[in-house]
Amino acid sequence: MTTSRQDQMTLVAFLQASNVSVYSGSWRYPSSATDYLDLRYYQRIARELEDGMFDLLFFDDRLAMPSIYGGSPAEAVRYGARPIKLDLSTVLGAVAAVTEHIGLGATYSTTYYPPFHVARTFATLDHLSGGRAAWNIVTSVNDAEAQNFGVDRHIGHDKRYDRAEEFVEVVAKLWDSWEDGAIVGDRESGVFADPDLVHEIDHRGEYFTVRGPLTVPRTPQGRPVIIQAGQSGRGRQFAAKWADLIFTSDPSRQIAQDHYRQQKELVQETGRDPESVRLLPMAYTIAGETEAIAREKEAVFLDQLVHPMASLTLLSEVTNHDFAGHSLDDEVTDELIDSVSGIRGLVQGVRKHVGDRKLTLRTLANHRATLLQGPRFVGTGPQIAEQMQEWFESRSCDGFVIAATHFPGAFEEFVRLVVPELRSRGLVRTEYTGGTLRENLSLDRPANQFAAEGHANP
Ligand SMILES: Cc1cc2nc3c(=O)[nH]c(=O)nc-3n(C[C@H](O)[C@H](O)[C@H](O)COP(=O)(O)O)c2cc1C
């Protein structure tokens, strides 16, 4: 059955437990807070987002410092290009304690954590937060992460996704290993829980062998909300099968519109309701009291704050290619494009902005490291709301993942200047209507596979 489309946008905040936002020059911006090693920093940002009634806040993650460039993390450390990434379960525990409604999402890798650990982490968070947990599934990107986990080379792209499929199956089984109502708590008879409703999953697959049951009972959401952001063909298939929320990074509305249609078709092909899956492009907003103020800030972020070496370090990171043999003023030739996997799409996007001028590595790296991966909405509250509305109403997206140029200012400005405007247009919520994140997103609580299959005590 296909349900009708939500008439309001889903709003997600894109956070980093780090010295920088996704914009790697953010630490140099004068009003960026510097207490990112203090839990109150995260609590403050989360409260602000809850005041703005964001549906969800989520943290990205990487399990290594950028260290592809020059085979060393030195430049990432020197220029503050994401050398810090805190453990997310601890951060979200602190955030859960001071919020009541907003969803709490974290990125966990299927390549470098075991499924039991991930299932347990999110089940715990879901209980302790009253049903607000969300897992962003990533397969991780490069060799630097592999080397922190005793492996020389990151495994191949499609194989990573094959492994991730089995990983998520195991996690889902573990989450279902306790049926609802298993805990009896009968003090009189001494029976705590019904063993017929708690299942060993006995999973033996190609990649994992897991006995179960999980040591955490079934959670308020049954299954924490699943996020996925795969952009490749294989990634999109994976997302179609598993994700409740799909994050994208399409640079223009036309590209996003095609992506939206294709991804919804893929969801339908898997037998799921396409309207139950939300496509959310990552977007930067730079809001100001006047357009001139916003444009002035944009110019600072685009041209002044990201050190060119930080940019190059990050370009090496995302492409898994060491650019240390190049100078920043080298031209980006066809030969270079052919030799670096994953760079072609990026180059095509940047070419649109530089026109016929010679494209240098400096320009390419700067675009990648600054603000050009998703749409950028700049202006007053009404101007930004207008652009977001156009994307939403043209079925280019179901909402947005709002990325911050700096913390906490970018979100304060968004909540103060843009949210009231979106509200007055009826495009975002004015109250949290549900108890759990799934309820707030109008997503069903999945049936328990053991109960559904009548699988008592396997
Ligand atoms: C909004 C957004 C957030 C992402 N967060 C992470 C992250 O935290 N960690 C990570 O390794 N990859 C992250 N990614 C990258 C994706 O998981 C994925 O690896 C990438 O889009 C490439 O897709 P592919 O593997 O299907 O080619 C993110 C992507 C987007 C669009």
Ligand as a Chemical Component Dictionary entry (heavy atoms), coordinates in Angstrom:
data_LIG
# 
_chem_comp.id                   LIG 
_chem_comp.type                 NON-POLYMER 
_chem_comp.pdbx_formal_charge   0 
_chem_comp.three_letter_code    LIG 
# 
loop_
_chem_comp_atom.comp_id 
_chem_comp_atom.atom_id 
_chem_comp_atom.alt_atom_id 
_chem_comp_atom.type_symbol 
_chem_comp_atom.charge 
_chem_comp_atom.model_Cartn_x 
_chem_comp_atom.model_Cartn_y 
_chem_comp_atom.model_Cartn_z 
_chem_comp_atom.pdbx_ordinal 
LIG C1  C1  C 0 24.661 13.820 4.593  1  
LIG C2  C2  C 0 25.705 12.749 4.467  2  
LIG C3  C3  C 0 26.366 12.301 5.601  3  
LIG C4  C4  C 0 27.354 11.319 5.539  4  
LIG N1  N1  N 0 27.993 10.921 6.675  5  
LIG C5  C5  C 0 29.016 10.025 6.596  6  
LIG C6  C6  C 0 29.766 9.659  7.763  7  
LIG O1  O1  O 0 29.482 10.118 8.854  8  
LIG N2  N2  N 0 30.785 8.782  7.631  9  
LIG C7  C7  C 0 31.116 8.225  6.439  10 
LIG O2  O2  O 0 32.046 7.414  6.398  11 
LIG N3  N3  N 0 30.430 8.537  5.320  12 
LIG C8  C8  C 0 29.403 9.436  5.375  13 
LIG N4  N4  N 0 28.729 9.792  4.238  14 
LIG C9  C9  C 0 29.114 9.145  2.971  15 
LIG C10 C10 C 0 28.150 8.034  2.565  16 
LIG O3  O3  O 0 27.901 7.131  3.621  17 
LIG C11 C11 C 0 28.681 7.253  1.385  18 
LIG O4  O4  O 0 29.844 6.556  1.711  19 
LIG C12 C12 C 0 29.019 8.154  0.237  20 
LIG O5  O5  O 0 27.907 8.946  -0.035 21 
LIG C13 C13 C 0 29.456 7.366  -0.984 22 
LIG O6  O6  O 0 28.429 6.503  -1.379 23 
LIG P1  P1  P 0 28.746 5.077  -1.983 24 
LIG O7  O7  O 0 29.512 4.313  -0.956 25 
LIG O8  O8  O 0 27.397 4.428  -2.258 26 
LIG O9  O9  O 0 29.561 5.325  -3.195 27 
LIG C14 C14 C 0 27.719 10.767 4.286  28 
LIG C15 C15 C 0 27.050 11.212 3.133  29 
LIG C16 C16 C 0 26.067 12.202 3.200  30 
LIG C17 C17 C 0 25.379 12.654 1.952  31 
# 
loop_
_chem_comp_bond.comp_id 
_chem_comp_bond.atom_id_1 
_chem_comp_bond.atom_id_2 
_chem_comp_bond.value_order 
_chem_comp_bond.pdbx_ordinal 
LIG C1  C2  SING 1  
LIG C2  C3  SING 2  
LIG C2  C16 DOUB 3  
LIG C3  C4  DOUB 4  
LIG C4  N1  SING 5  
LIG C4  C14 SING 6  
LIG N1  C5  DOUB 7  
LIG C5  C6  SING 8  
LIG C5  C8  SING 9  
LIG C6  O1  DOUB 10 
LIG C6  N2  SING 11 
LIG N2  C7  SING 12 
LIG C7  O2  DOUB 13 
LIG C7  N3  SING 14 
LIG N3  C8  DOUB 15 
LIG C8  N4  SING 16 
LIG N4  C9  SING 17 
LIG N4  C14 SING 18 
LIG C9  C10 SING 19 
LIG C10 O3  SING 20 
LIG C10 C11 SING 21 
LIG C11 O4  SING 22 
LIG C11 C12 SING 23 
LIG C12 O5  SING 24 
LIG C12 C13 SING 25 
LIG C13 O6  SING 26 
LIG O6  P1  SING 27 
LIG P1  O7  DOUB 28 
LIG P1  O8  SING 29 
LIG P1  O9  SING 30 
LIG C14 C15 DOUB 31 
LIG C15 C16 SING 32 
LIG C16 C17 SING 33 
# 
